[in-house]
């Protein structure tokens, strides 16, 4: 977080984290489309993010302007160094889980990896605003919301069912996370 009281500006970093092809980039694309924002992507001529995608969204909080820098991480294990670089300085996380039955174990493993990665970049999982999104809920092999909650959400984190490709749950996820983050800012600046 960058807090500049003289300029009445707060900059926060949000990372969309999750397994490869869970819908992190789709979330940013739909959010950018819905909010009229520009997305910066490195075109890989495929379905996978190799470095990161990036969007900036500004919100007014009274007399203070809050700027959210939104990033995705690459989900492939071979890009773990890039993933850690993107995670540095993170202020909030959207964990995008793929709701398909055959991806459950990978989601569980990636959630553990999130906790490890946060430690590596000097962040505490327990003190970071986090929203869990269950994406691809429209697919025939998607697990029920209740099953996903039981298997992935052992700590009772705020969670949202989503169909990011259709924009469903995208704005709700972002708003829930930013609400948590703005609440922390209000406590800091009074």
C-alpha positions in Angstrom: 0.0 0.0 0.0 1.1 3.5 -0.8 -0.5 6.2 1.3 0.2 9.8 0.3 -1.8 12.0 2.7 -0.6 15.3 1.1 -2.0 14.2 -2.3 -5.0 12.5 -0.7 -4.1 9.3 -2.6 -4.0 5.6 -1.6 -2.7 2.9 -4.0 -3.6 -0.7 -3.3 -2.5 -3.9 -5.0 -5.0 -6.7 -5.6 -3.9 -10.1 -7.0 -6.2 -12.6 -8.6 -4.7 -15.9 -7.5 -5.6 -19.5 -8.4 -4.8 -22.5 -10.6 -4.0 -22.2 -14.3 -7.1 -21.6 -16.4 -9.4 -21.0 -13.4 -10.7 -17.7 -14.8 -8.4 -15.0 -13.3 -7.8 -13.2 -16.6 -11.5 -13.6 -17.6 -12.4 -11.9 -14.3 -10.2 -8.9 -15.2 -11.4 -8.8 -18.7 -15.1 -8.8 -17.7 -14.5 -6.3 -14.9 -12.6 -4.0 -17.3 -15.5 -4.3 -19.8 -18.2 -3.6 -17.2 -16.4 -0.6 -15.7 -15.0 0.9 -18.9 -11.4 0.2 -17.9 -8.4 -0.7 -20.0 -6.6 -4.0 -19.5 -3.0 -4.6 -20.2 -2.3 -8.1 -21.4 0.7 -9.8 -22.9 -0.8 -11.7 -25.8 0.4 -15.3 -25.6 -1.7 -16.5 -28.5 -3.2 -19.1 -26.2 -5.2 -19.5 -23.1 -2.5 -19.1 -20.4 -1.1 -16.0 -18.6 2.7 -16.3 -18.7 3.5 -13.1 -16.9 0.5 -11.2 -15.6 -2.5 -9.1 -16.7 -3.1 -5.7 -15.3 -6.0 -3.2 -14.7 -6.3 0.0 -12.7 -9.5 1.1 -11.0 -10.0 4.3 -9.1 -12.6 4.9 -6.4 -13.3 8.0 -4.4 -13.5 7.6 -0.6 -14.6 11.0 0.5 -11.7 13.4 -0.2 -9.3 10.6 -0.8 -8.7 8.9 -4.1 -8.1 5.1 -3.9 -6.4 3.5 -6.8 -6.6 -0.3 -7.1 -3.9 -2.0 -9.2 -5.4 -5.4 -10.2 -3.0 -8.2 -11.3 -3.4 -11.9 -12.2 -0.7 -14.4 -11.5 0.4 -17.2 -13.8 -1.0 -20.5 -12.5 1.6 -22.8 -14.0 4.2 -24.1 -11.6 7.1 -23.3 -13.9 6.3 -19.6 -13.5 6.4 -19.6 -9.7 9.2 -17.0 -9.6 7.0 -14.6 -11.6 4.1 -15.4 -9.3 6.1 -14.4 -6.3 7.3 -11.2 -8.0 3.6 -10.3 -8.7 2.7 -11.1 -5.1 5.2 -8.6 -3.6 3.3 -5.7 -2.0 -0.1 -7.3 -2.3 -2.9 -5.7 -0.2 -5.8 -8.0 -1.1 -6.4 -11.3 -2.8 -9.2 -12.8 -4.9 -8.7 -16.6 -5.0 -10.3 -17.9 -8.2 -11.2 -21.5 -7.8 -12.3 -23.7 -10.7 -15.6 -25.3 -9.6 -15.2 -28.4 -11.9 -15.1 -31.6 -9.9 -11.8 -32.8 -11.4 -10.1 -29.5 -10.4 -11.0 -29.8 -6.7 -7.6 -31.2 -5.5 -5.7 -28.7 -7.6 -7.8 -25.9 -6.0 -7.0 -27.2 -2.5 -3.3 -27.4 -3.3 -3.2 -23.9 -4.8 -4.9 -22.6 -1.7 -2.1 -24.0 0.4 0.4 -22.6 -2.0 -1.2 -19.1 -1.6 -0.5 -19.3 2.1 3.1 -20.3 1.5 3.6 -17.6 -1.2 2.3 -14.9 1.1 4.8 -15.9 3.8 7.6 -15.8 1.2 6.7 -12.2 0.4 6.4 -11.2 4.0 2.6 -11.1 4.2 0.3 -12.7 6.7 -2.6 -14.7 5.3 -4.7 -14.1 8.4 -4.4 -10.3 8.1 -5.0 -9.9 4.4 -8.4 -9.1 2.9 -9.4 -12.1 0.8 -12.5 -13.2 -1.2 -12.9 -16.8 -2.5 -14.6 -17.0 -5.9 -16.0 -20.3 -7.3 -15.8 -19.8 -11.0 -17.4 -21.9 -13.8 -20.5 -22.8 -11.8 -22.4 -23.2 -15.0 -20.5 -26.2 -16.3 -22.2 -29.6 -16.0 -19.3 -31.1 -13.9 -19.2 -28.1 -11.5 -19.5 -29.1 -7.8 -22.3 -27.7 -5.8 -21.6 -24.4 -3.9 -22.1 -26.2 -0.5 -19.6 -28.9 -1.5 -17.0 -26.3 -2.5 -17.5 -24.5 0.7 -17.0 -27.7 2.7 -13.9 -28.7 0.8 -12.2 -25.3 0.2 -13.5 -22.8 2.6 -12.5 -24.3 6.0 -11.9 -20.8 7.5 -15.3 -19.3 6.5 -13.9 -16.7 4.0 -16.3 -14.5 2.1 -17.1 -16.5 -1.0 -19.0 -15.9 -4.3 -20.3 -18.3 -6.9 -19.4 -17.0 -10.4 -19.6 -17.5 -14.1 -16.9 -15.1 -15.0 -17.2 -15.6 -18.8 -20.7 -14.2 -18.5 -19.7 -11.5 -16.0 -21.7 -13.2 -13.2 -20.1 -12.7 -9.8 -17.2 -10.7 -11.2 -18.3 -7.3 -9.9 -19.7 -8.8 -6.7 -16.3 -10.4 -6.0 -14.4 -7.2 -6.6 -16.8 -5.1 -4.6 -16.6 -7.5 -1.6 -12.9 -7.4 -1.6 -12.6 -3.6 -2.1 -15.1 -3.1 0.7 -12.9 -5.1 3.1 -9.8 -3.1 1.9 -11.5 0.3 2.2 -12.6 -0.6 5.7 -9.0 -1.1 6.7 -8.0 2.2 5.1 -10.8 4.0 7.0 -9.4 2.6 10.3 -5.9 3.8 9.4 -6.8 7.4 8.3 -9.7 7.9 10.7 
